[in-house]
Amino acid sequence: MKFMSSFFDTNYQTPLWLSEKLTKKNLSRRNMMKGALKSAGGAVVVAAIPISAWSAESANLSKKLTSDPWLTLDSVLNHLLPSSKSGPGAKEIHATTYLFNVVHLQPTEQTEIDFIYKGVGWLNGYSQSQLKKNFSELTTQDKDKLLRGISQSQAGENWLNTLLGYILEATLTPPIYGGNPNQIGWQWLEHQGGFPLPSEGTRFYEIPNQQSMVVANTAKNAEDNKETNIRVVDVLAKRELLIGKGKKA
């Protein structure tokens, strides 16, 4: 990605890793999560990661939430899916914990991680220019205004949709991956998880001597892959989510 100083840089182009998530037939993380819901073995990917690394990295999150980038990321995730009477929010589904583990333990492209982190700086820069405060210090109303503001740019829209995608993953993932504690997301969606569920040592990235697998897309997936931007919807249509050009889902 070329050097950028804000979400509104006119040189921004949707990065390859994001386009590939929607256009390639290779197994993406979202397809992996779909598979994980059907079969806990998670049939996929890469070299083993020591089990001890999971608990060590997860424990580090509580310390990192007091400063950026995780202070801002946690604030954004909680604003995008707030707790409500209609269902759990990002806090209850442990969306930040899930994203933290995606960044530190799962096989995630470094360019995607860089984009997530750079977005924190761009958001706080925009917040400072508009309100002289960092995003996490703003009122709910001001947070909403700023996120709608950055969603008017392609970079901002992609950044928000990337985070929204991980919120949805945290809701749908087996709890062992850091989100969906006590299956709270599944209960909300009235979903029955697959069996057997993965445990430590059997998560998809812990399986030794596994190579990335190519899974044939269904006709529907192939049609969906023609999209150039991630489409995010509230699957229960019970609340409003930020989406696209400042519109509501």
N, C-alpha and C positions, 0 to 999 in steps of 0.2 A: 504494500500500500504506500502510495506517495505521501510525503509529509503533508499533514493537515493540521490546522490550528483550531478548527471548529466544525460543528455539524454542518455549517452553511458554506463550507468551502466548495466552490463551483467545480473544482477538479475531481471531486469524489466520484468514483464509479463503484457499483456493487462488486465486492471482491469475489474472486474465483471460488473460494471455499463456500460462500453463501449461495452462489449460483449453482454450484455442483450439488448442493443439498436438494435442489429442486429439479435438476435436469439430468443428473446421472442415474443410471440404474443400479449403481453400487449401493450396498446397504448403508444407509445413513443412520445416525443415532435415533432419529424418530422412528424409522422402520424397526430398529432393534428394540425400541420400547414396545412397539406393537407386538413384536414377537415374544417379548418377555412376558407380556400379559397372557399370552396363550400357552407358553411353555417356559417354566422357570429356568431351565437349563441355560437359556440364552445362547444360542448356538454359535457364538461369534468370537472373533477378534483376539488378537495379539498376545504378547508375552505376559507371563505371570508377574504380578506385583505382590510383594510381601504383605501378608495379612496385617502385620504390625503397623505398616505404613498408613492404613486406613484410620485406625484409632488415633494415631499420632497427629495426622493432618486435621482430622475432625476436631480434636481437642484444641488445636491452634486457632480455630475460627473464633471462638469466644474472645480471645485476646485481640484478634484483628478487627473485630466489629467496632472497636473504639476509634479506629482511624481509617483513612482512605487507602485503597479503593473500596474496601468492604463496608465501611460505614455508609457510603453513598449508595452502593449496590443494594444493600439491605433496605435502605430507605425507598429506593425506586421500586424494588420488588413488592414491598408492603403497600406502596401507593397504587401500583398497577392492579393488585388483587387484595383489597382491604378485607378485613374480617367483617362479616355481616350476618344478619339473621338468616339469610338464605343459604349460607354455606361457609366453609372455612376459607380463610385468606392465606396469603403467602406465608404469614407467620406460622399459622397452624399446620400447614403442609410442609414446613421446613424448606421452603424454596431456596433460601440463602445457603443452607447447609448442602442442599443438593448441588447448587451451582458451584460452591466451593470445591466439592468433591469432583465435579466435572472438570474444573480447572486444574486441580492438583493431582488427581489420580486416574481419571479416565483418559483414553487415548483421544485427546482433543487437539486439533491443529493449533500450532502456536499463533498463526495469523488470526485465528478466531479469538483466542485469549487476548492477544494484543488489542484487537478491536473493542472487546468488552472493557478492557482497562482504559484505553484511550478515551472511550466514551464518557468515563467518569470525569476525566479532566476537562473535556469539552463541555459537559453539562455544568460543572461547577464554574467554568469560565463564563458560560452564558448566564448562569445564575448571579455571579458577581457583577457582571456588566449591567444586569437588569435590576437587581435588588440588593446588591452589596452584601450578599450572604451566600454561603454554600447551600447546596440543595437540601441537605439533611436538616438545616436550621429553619427552613421555610414552613409556613402554615400549609395546611392541606390545600387551601384554595390556590395559593401561589405555586405549590408543587404541580397542581393540575394545569395551571396556566403555562408553566415552563415546559412541561412534557408535551402539551399540545403545540407549543411553539416549535420545539425541535422536530416534532413529527411532520412539520411542513417541509422539511428537507429530506432528501433521499437517505443520507447517512443516518439522520435521527430516526427515520422510520425503520430502517434496517436494524438499528441498535435496539430500539424498543421491541420490535418483533422478535429479535433474538432472545431478549430477556423474557418476553411473554411465552416464547416457545419452551424455555426451560421451566417456567412456572407450570405449564401444562405437563411437562415431563415429570416434574416433582409430584404432581397430583396423581399421575398414572403409574409411576415406577413402583416395583416391589420395594418395601421399606428398607431393605438391606442396602439400597443405593443412596440413602441419605434423606430422601423425601418421603412423603406419605406415611408419617409415623402412625403406628397402630392401624394402618390401612384406612386412615381418616378420609383420604381422597376417594378410595374405592367405595366406602360407605356412603359418601355424599353422592356419588354417581350411580349408586346401587349396582356396582360391578363386582363380580366374583373373580378373584385373581386365579392365575393358573396354579397347577400343582405338579410336582412339588415346587415350592418357592425356593429361590437361590439362598444360600447361606454364605458365610465367610469362606473363601477358598473356591467357591463355585460361581462367583460373579463373572460376567463375560470377559472382563479384562484380566481375570486371575487364572483363566484356563491356560495351562502351558501348551506350547507347541501348536497353537491354533493360528491359522492365517485368516486374514479378512476374507469373507465369503461374499459372493455375488448372488443376489437373490432376484429372481425375475419379478418385475413389477406386474401387478394386475393392470387391466385396461384402465381402471379408475385411477390408479397411481400414475400411470403413464400420462393420462389426461391432466391430472393435477400438476405434474411436473412441467407443464408448459407455462406455468405461472413464472413470473420473473421476481416476484416478491413473496415472502412468507405471508400467508393469510392466517390470521388468528381470530378465532371466534370463541364466544362464551358458550360452551357446549350445552349448558342448561338454559341459556337466555334468561337468567334470573338477575343479572346485574350488568352494569355498563363497564366495558373495558376500553382502554385507549387503543385505537387502531387507525392505521393509515394516516390520511391527511387530516388529523384532528377529528375524525368521525368517531361515532360510538358504534360498538358492535350491536 
